[in-house]
Amino acid sequence: MEFESANPSVVKSIRQRVLLNSWLRACQNERPLPGLDRFQPEDIADELPDMMGFVVESCGESFRFFITQEGARLTTTYGGEHLKPEQRINRYLDEALGPARYARVVPCYLACVSHRRPTYSISVVQDIDGKEVAFERLLLPFGGDGVEHIIGSYKSISIEGAFQAANLMGADAPCAPVPVISTVISLETARQSAIRAGDEVIEAG
């Protein structure tokens, strides 16, 4: 999977833009990466159902992503409603998804780690009624010299209107996701972007 450098304005979801700008603001005074305690987006409680949290564990040149938080809507999207709440966290992403699904998504996480920058991707899937749905993934890195934590925001939207979210990205989904956009957010162009709705321009270098 090839990742292109992109302006922050590539992010389509307004809520994800707010999260990205909160990360950019936190990054202003802490380089190369902000700490989690500096990440203070507005109305974060409303976004938690669509968010996940990970601890990044490294072993040599390989990485694993340990799930610390999983939003309720994502549980539905990934077909995990049969699991008890305590079973949805404190496990590794590769174990949660299985080999095939993990192979499709792990490049997004690895790009976030290697570039130490947010990654944003869109994949097109179909719900059980055959409606086309865009699945948007924003990954935000946190840590010191290297990425120690990732916060992910995941949004599903369809131009065809209402759709069935159940098992949209699950193991038994009607079809495999088709990547449409795979980007690494460029901080060098962020200073030129006015991407916040009703707020100030965020500058980062």
Secondary structure as GFF3:
##gff-version 3
##sequence-region A 1 205
A	DSSP	beta_strand	4	6	.	.	.	ID=ss1
A	DSSP	three_ten_helix	8	10	.	.	.	ID=ss2
A	DSSP	alpha_helix	14	27	.	.	.	ID=ss3
A	DSSP	three_ten_helix	36	38	.	.	.	ID=ss4
A	DSSP	alpha_helix	44	47	.	.	.	ID=ss5
A	DSSP	three_ten_helix	48	50	.	.	.	ID=ss6
A	DSSP	beta_strand	51	59	.	.	.	ID=ss7
A	DSSP	beta_strand	62	70	.	.	.	ID=ss8
A	DSSP	alpha_helix	72	77	.	.	.	ID=ss9
A	DSSP	three_ten_helix	85	87	.	.	.	ID=ss10
A	DSSP	beta_strand	91	92	.	.	.	ID=ss11
A	DSSP	alpha_helix	93	97	.	.	.	ID=ss12
A	DSSP	alpha_helix	99	115	.	.	.	ID=ss13
A	DSSP	beta_strand	119	126	.	.	.	ID=ss14
A	DSSP	beta_strand	132	143	.	.	.	ID=ss15
A	DSSP	beta_strand	147	157	.	.	.	ID=ss16
A	DSSP	beta_strand	178	185	.	.	.	ID=ss17
A	DSSP	alpha_helix	187	190	.	.	.	ID=ss18
###
